[in-house]
Amino acid sequence: MLSMEEKTMKINKRSPLTSALYFTLTAVMLLSLSLLAFAPVSDKKDVSLTKNLASSLVNNQANEFISEFTGKENIKALPFDFTAPQNDPNESNYFTDEDKKCYKDDTIEVSLWTEKAAKYGAKLFFADVKIKHPSQFRRQWSNGDYNSTKNQYPTTMFANSHGVVGMSADFYKHRKYGIIIQYGTLLCDKRTGHPLDVLVVDYEGNFHIWDDKKLSEHIKENGTDDIMLSFTFGPALVIDGKENNISAKRYEMHYLGELNQVVGRAAIGQLGELHYLLCTASKPGLKAQDIADVMAQKNCITAYNFDGGQSGTLLFHGNVFNQIAYKGVQRDMSDIIYFASAE
Amino acid sequence: MLKRFIVRMTAFSACLTLLLCCGCDFNTTVITDADSPDTVAESFFSALKRKDFDACDSLLAENATIRVTDATDSGFADVLVDFYLDNLTYEPLGQAEVSSLSAVKKIRISTPDKAAFLEWFKSNMAAIEKRYLKENNLVSIDHQNTEDVQKVLKYAVELYQENVQMKTTDLDVSFVFEKNRWLIIGDTELVNAVYGGKDDENQ
């Protein structure tokens, strides 16, 4: 057995060749390790792109649908039913802008003004209305009930509606025919046999002028689920941006509204998406064709004639804004339309 | 001494060989017809139709995934996935072209057109809500309540199923041979084609 000293001596006596071999092998080993550690890896695709792509794509799509449905400005819709909003508009949101009376909140913008129609010698009263959601365009019945046997002043119905702006509408109780729909409920479906223009409002708040025969067929085939409101006084004043010809044969039997007489008028028009124009005329008034001209000149895409004369009443801030024909006295009526705040 | 030297050298060589072999990729397996890109594509889309995402992902290269994790909290992303995959059809357009360790296969995918669906939805939104309310005897829904919103959106998908507008995309699916099998390279084109159709809106 060799002693430590002898072993050490033996190691120290290692031949140069052996030492060189050991050195070389060690160097090779270290070089191999370094190559393994720092060798360039193959060019791999960024897996994070494909790993998350499916999720991000579909989630973005889902958010698109959700945003469309909930509204980018998170407007809470009013219910599509026969009820009126619970509260009056915020008093602090009323203001005057030069010669216009206005109301503005995050959901509705209204301005009212007066013009003199030099061409016709009549006084015109306008309300420009912009809303955020179609449910803000509503209808109020007298006594809050379609079947009520008693009429009410427009100001009374307007007060009960808690609307920002309103106007007399169809006065449907004055006659027993027409196609009246509210939030998909068919309230009246009676045709006279004569052509009648019906104003149909869909759930996007867009106006459509349909012949009552066409509407009747639509109801038979599709029901009324896609119709928010319908009105039956007529006639149409503007269709697809063009003034309607009220003297056409179709209107010869239209005995409502004294079309060829100069009387007070009331009209509603659509200017754009959720953008509307209300108009009443008096002192002395207009023929139906003239109010059609007025609404077309105001760039209405669609416009419709409501009950005028003493019925024509434009309502704002709890009061009558226009000058009602026949000594300014309101007429008891069956319904108004109004635009409400959704705040 | 010589013996000791030989032992040391042998041990050292074994270690060195082991180190060198780590990370090496030996392509010595024979590529059989059972593993062909055509078969892999067929398996992938069959699994996709079954919504077997584990099986799909096992056929994708580089740890990619076709699975969708719903981050909307409304559950609607999951509804969309079901909608796309329930209506998806796949058609191979010829055999795969194989070269060395890569392959390309032309396929045709038909899936509901997301753009058309969104357009339909936007145009009919209020009517859809109204119909939903009526069928469920509700007066209104809270648009800020995610659960309510998800129900109406799901209802919209059900309505749309009656008349789905489809989009057809022809694309080249790439394959790579690794880990002894052909795997699909899951890229943006494939994902876009599966979920809503390939168009600029899906980028």
Interface residues (C-beta under 8 A of the other chain):
Chain A: T18 L21 L25 V28 M29 S32 L33 L36 K44 K45 V47 L49 T50 K51 L53 A54 S55 L57 V58 N59 Q61 A62 N63 E64 F65 I66 E68 F69 T70 G71 N74 I75 K76 A77 L78 P79 F80 D81 P134 Y183 G184 D202 Y203 E204 D225 D226 M228
Chain B: F5 M9 F12 C15 L16 L19 L20 C22 G23 L60 E62 N63 A64 T65 I66 R67 V68 T69 D70 A71 T72 S74 F76 A77 V79 L80 V81 K114 L118 F121 K122 S123 M125 A126 A127 E129 K130 R131 L133 K134 V139 S140 D142 H143 Q144 V149 V152 L153 A156 I185 G186 D187 T188 V191 N192 V194 Y195 G196 N202
